[in-house]
Amino acid sequence: MSDMIDELDRFIDHARSMNLTPHQMLDLQTQICGVRYALSSKLAEAERAMLSSKDKRDLYLVRETLKLQAMDKKLSTTKAQDQVNDTVAMELIHQEVIRTKIDHAAIKGRMDTSSDMLVSLAQRIKRAEQEAIENRLQTPRNH
């Protein structure tokens, strides 16, 4: 996945250059779209992993809270949850949730940035086409 993100970063950095021909911009659009397509499945996987880790955390908290309350009928839900949240197991689950959020955000951020770059490239290509038309109209023709 990081190879695809690195490749997308290279294409975006290259697309920032203002010295590109329309043909080069079209090539970059195609390359960016190809990487975005491949990354879209990775984004879906990252989202599933993030949601799964959150579900795992929530399930663990409920299950362990109920276990503690079953052993001590006078233990409040808040105190039981505090005890569960203070465990090493819960800390590891929290770390997994954070890691999956970071992975998801990294891919999503790249997808958003590349989307903006595709819009920018389309605008630059259109402007180059318009300039070419204007130059042809202004250039006198020899008969």
C-alpha positions as CSV (number, residue, x, y, z in Angstrom):
1,M,0.0,0.0,0.0
2,S,2.8,2.4,0.8
3,D,4.2,1.9,-2.6
4,M,1.0,3.1,-4.2
5,I,0.9,6.1,-1.9
6,D,4.5,6.9,-2.7
7,E,3.7,6.6,-6.4
8,L,0.6,8.8,-6.1
9,D,2.8,11.4,-4.2
10,R,5.3,11.3,-7.0
11,F,2.6,11.9,-9.7
12,I,1.1,14.7,-7.6
13,D,4.5,16.4,-7.1
14,H,5.1,16.1,-10.9
15,A,1.7,17.5,-11.7
16,R,2.5,20.6,-9.6
17,S,5.0,21.7,-12.2
18,M,3.7,24.6,-14.3
19,N,6.0,23.6,-17.2
20,L,4.0,20.6,-18.4
21,T,2.6,20.2,-21.9
22,P,-1.1,19.3,-22.3
23,H,0.0,15.8,-23.4
24,Q,2.1,15.4,-20.2
25,M,-0.9,16.6,-18.1
26,L,-3.2,14.1,-19.8
27,D,-0.7,11.3,-19.1
28,L,-0.5,12.4,-15.4
29,Q,-4.3,12.4,-15.2
30,T,-4.3,8.8,-16.5
31,Q,-1.6,7.7,-14.1
32,I,-3.2,9.4,-11.1
33,C,-6.6,7.8,-11.9
34,G,-5.0,4.4,-12.2
35,V,-3.3,4.6,-8.8
36,R,-6.5,6.1,-7.3
37,Y,-8.4,3.1,-8.6
38,A,-6.0,0.7,-7.0
39,L,-6.0,2.7,-3.7
40,S,-9.8,2.7,-3.6
41,S,-9.8,-1.0,-2.6
42,K,-7.2,-0.3,0.0
43,L,-9.3,2.6,1.3
44,A,-12.2,0.2,1.7
45,E,-10.0,-2.4,3.5
46,A,-8.7,0.3,5.8
47,E,-12.2,1.5,6.6
48,R,-13.3,-2.1,7.3
49,A,-10.3,-2.6,9.6
50,M,-11.1,0.7,11.4
51,L,-14.7,-0.2,11.9
52,S,-13.8,-3.7,13.0
53,S,-11.3,-2.4,15.6
54,K,-13.9,0.0,17.0
55,D,-16.5,-2.8,17.2
56,K,-13.9,-5.0,18.9
57,R,-13.2,-2.3,21.4
58,D,-16.9,-1.7,22.1
59,L,-17.6,-5.4,22.4
60,Y,-14.6,-6.0,24.8
61,L,-15.7,-3.1,27.0
62,V,-19.3,-4.3,27.3
63,R,-18.3,-8.0,27.8
64,E,-15.6,-7.2,30.5
65,T,-17.9,-4.6,32.2
66,L,-20.6,-7.3,32.5
67,K,-18.1,-9.8,33.9
68,L,-17.0,-7.4,36.5
69,Q,-20.5,-6.5,37.5
70,A,-21.5,-10.2,37.6
71,M,-18.7,-10.8,40.2
72,D,-19.6,-7.6,42.2
73,K,-23.3,-6.8,42.1
74,K,-22.7,-3.4,43.8
75,L,-20.2,-2.3,41.1
76,S,-21.5,0.6,39.1
77,T,-21.3,0.5,35.3
78,T,-19.0,3.6,35.3
79,K,-16.6,2.1,37.8
80,A,-16.6,-1.2,36.0
81,Q,-15.9,0.5,32.7
82,D,-13.1,2.5,34.3
83,Q,-11.5,-0.7,35.5
84,V,-11.7,-2.3,32.1
85,N,-10.3,0.8,30.4
86,D,-7.3,0.6,32.8
87,T,-6.3,-2.9,31.6
88,V,-3.4,-3.7,29.3
89,A,-5.7,-5.6,27.0
90,M,-7.9,-2.5,26.5
91,E,-4.9,-0.3,26.0
92,L,-3.7,-2.7,23.2
93,I,-7.2,-2.5,21.6
94,H,-7.1,1.3,21.8
95,Q,-3.7,1.3,20.1
96,E,-5.2,-0.9,17.3
97,V,-8.1,1.6,16.9
98,I,-5.7,4.5,16.6
99,R,-3.5,2.7,14.1
100,T,-6.4,1.8,11.9
101,K,-7.7,5.4,12.1
102,I,-4.3,6.6,11.0
103,D,-4.1,4.1,8.1
104,H,-7.5,5.1,6.9
105,A,-6.8,8.8,7.2
106,A,-3.5,8.5,5.3
107,I,-5.2,6.9,2.3
108,K,-8.3,9.1,2.5
109,G,-6.0,12.2,2.6
110,R,-4.1,11.1,-0.5
111,M,-7.3,10.3,-2.3
112,D,-8.7,13.8,-1.5
113,T,-5.5,15.5,-2.5
114,S,-5.3,13.6,-5.8
115,S,-8.9,14.4,-6.5
116,D,-8.1,18.1,-6.2
117,M,-5.0,17.7,-8.4
118,L,-7.2,16.0,-11.1
119,V,-9.5,19.0,-11.1
120,S,-6.5,21.3,-11.3
121,L,-5.0,19.4,-14.2
122,A,-8.4,19.4,-16.1
123,Q,-8.5,23.2,-15.6
124,R,-5.0,23.6,-16.9
125,I,-5.6,21.4,-19.9
126,K,-8.7,23.4,-20.8
127,R,-6.8,26.7,-20.4
128,A,-4.0,25.3,-22.7
129,E,-6.6,24.3,-25.3
130,Q,-8.2,27.7,-25.2
131,E,-4.8,29.4,-25.5
132,A,-4.0,27.2,-28.5
133,I,-7.3,28.1,-30.2
134,E,-6.7,31.8,-29.5
135,N,-3.2,31.6,-30.9
136,R,-4.4,29.9,-34.1
137,L,-7.1,32.6,-34.5
138,Q,-4.6,35.4,-34.0
139,T,-2.0,34.0,-36.4
140,P,-2.4,35.3,-39.9
141,R,-2.7,32.6,-42.6
142,N,-0.6,32.7,-45.7
143,H,-2.4,31.8,-48.9
